[in-house]
Protein backbone atom coordinates (compact mmCIF):
# COMPACT_ATOMS: atom_id res chain seq x y z
CA UNK A 1 0.00 0.00 0.00
CA UNK A 2 1.53 3.37 -0.99
CA UNK A 3 2.34 5.85 1.74
CA UNK A 4 -0.04 8.85 1.67
CA UNK A 5 1.49 12.05 0.41
CA UNK A 6 1.39 14.96 2.80
CA UNK A 7 0.33 18.29 1.33
CA UNK A 8 3.23 20.73 1.06
CA UNK A 9 3.56 23.72 3.36
CA UNK A 10 4.29 26.90 1.47
CA UNK A 11 7.02 29.33 2.48
CA UNK A 12 4.49 32.00 3.46
CA UNK A 13 2.95 29.66 6.02
CA UNK A 14 6.34 28.94 7.58
CA UNK A 15 7.04 32.67 7.72
CA UNK A 16 3.63 33.31 9.29
CA UNK A 17 4.32 30.63 11.92
CA UNK A 18 7.70 32.21 12.78
CA UNK A 19 6.00 35.61 12.99
CA UNK A 20 3.37 34.26 15.41
CA UNK A 21 6.04 32.66 17.58
CA UNK A 22 8.18 35.81 17.59
CA UNK A 23 5.20 37.98 18.59
CA UNK A 24 4.18 35.55 21.37
CA UNK A 25 7.80 35.40 22.58
CA UNK A 26 7.95 39.20 22.75
CA UNK A 27 4.72 39.29 24.78
CA UNK A 28 6.12 36.65 27.15
CA UNK A 29 9.31 38.67 27.65
CA UNK A 30 7.29 41.82 28.33
CA UNK A 31 5.10 39.96 30.83
CA UNK A 32 7.70 37.78 32.60
CA UNK A 33 11.06 39.40 31.84
CA UNK A 34 13.88 37.65 30.06
CA UNK A 35 15.05 35.38 32.87
CA UNK A 36 16.18 32.00 31.60
CA UNK A 37 15.11 28.58 32.70
CA UNK A 38 17.62 27.23 35.21
CA UNK A 39 17.28 23.49 34.56
CA UNK A 40 16.32 20.98 31.95
CA UNK A 41 13.54 19.86 34.30
CA UNK A 42 12.11 23.38 34.34
CA UNK A 43 12.16 23.47 30.53
CA UNK A 44 10.47 20.09 30.35
CA UNK A 45 7.90 21.16 32.93
CA UNK A 46 6.96 24.24 30.90
CA UNK A 47 6.74 22.29 27.65
CA UNK A 48 4.64 19.61 29.39
CA UNK A 49 2.32 22.31 30.77
CA UNK A 50 1.84 23.79 27.31
CA UNK A 51 1.40 20.29 25.85
CA UNK A 52 -1.34 19.56 28.37
CA UNK A 53 -3.11 22.79 27.42
CA UNK A 54 -2.93 21.74 23.76
CA UNK A 55 -4.40 18.33 24.62
CA UNK A 56 -7.34 20.01 26.35
CA UNK A 57 -8.00 22.32 23.40
CA UNK A 58 -7.72 19.47 20.88
CA UNK A 59 -10.16 17.35 22.88
CA UNK A 60 -12.60 20.28 23.03
CA UNK A 61 -11.96 21.02 19.32
CA UNK A 62 -11.59 24.74 20.04
CA UNK A 63 -10.08 27.50 17.96
CA UNK A 64 -7.32 27.83 20.59
CA UNK A 65 -5.39 24.82 19.27
CA UNK A 66 -3.06 26.84 17.07
CA UNK A 67 -2.35 29.27 19.93
CA UNK A 68 -1.32 26.35 22.14
CA UNK A 69 1.04 25.08 19.45
CA UNK A 70 2.62 28.52 19.33
CA UNK A 71 3.00 28.42 23.13
CA UNK A 72 4.85 25.09 22.83
CA UNK A 73 7.16 26.62 20.22
CA UNK A 74 7.85 29.62 22.47
CA UNK A 75 8.60 27.37 25.45
CA UNK A 76 11.03 25.37 23.32
CA UNK A 77 12.71 28.53 21.97
CA UNK A 78 13.00 29.91 25.51
CA UNK A 79 14.59 26.64 26.58
CA UNK A 80 17.10 26.69 23.74
CA UNK A 81 17.94 30.33 24.48
CA UNK A 82 18.39 29.46 28.17
CA UNK A 83 20.83 26.73 27.22
CA UNK A 84 22.72 28.96 24.78
CA UNK A 85 22.96 31.69 27.45
CA UNK A 86 24.41 29.23 30.00
CA UNK A 87 21.44 29.74 32.34
CA UNK A 88 21.07 26.05 33.14
CA UNK A 89 22.67 25.24 36.49
CA UNK A 90 22.49 21.48 35.89
CA UNK A 91 24.39 21.68 32.61
CA UNK A 92 27.48 19.45 32.74
C-alpha angles and dihedrals in degrees: 000000000000119000112251115253116238116225112251122253112228123228092248091060092052090049091049090051091051089048092052091049093047092050092047090047091052091051090049091051091049091049101040105019124239099286112144129233109263100209143025087242091058090050091049091047092054093046090047090050091052090044090054090051089052091051090053093049093046091050090050090044091226131163089247093079095095091048090055091051089053089051090054090051091050092049090051092047090048089051093050091047090050090053093046090050092052092242094137111100093192093055110123 
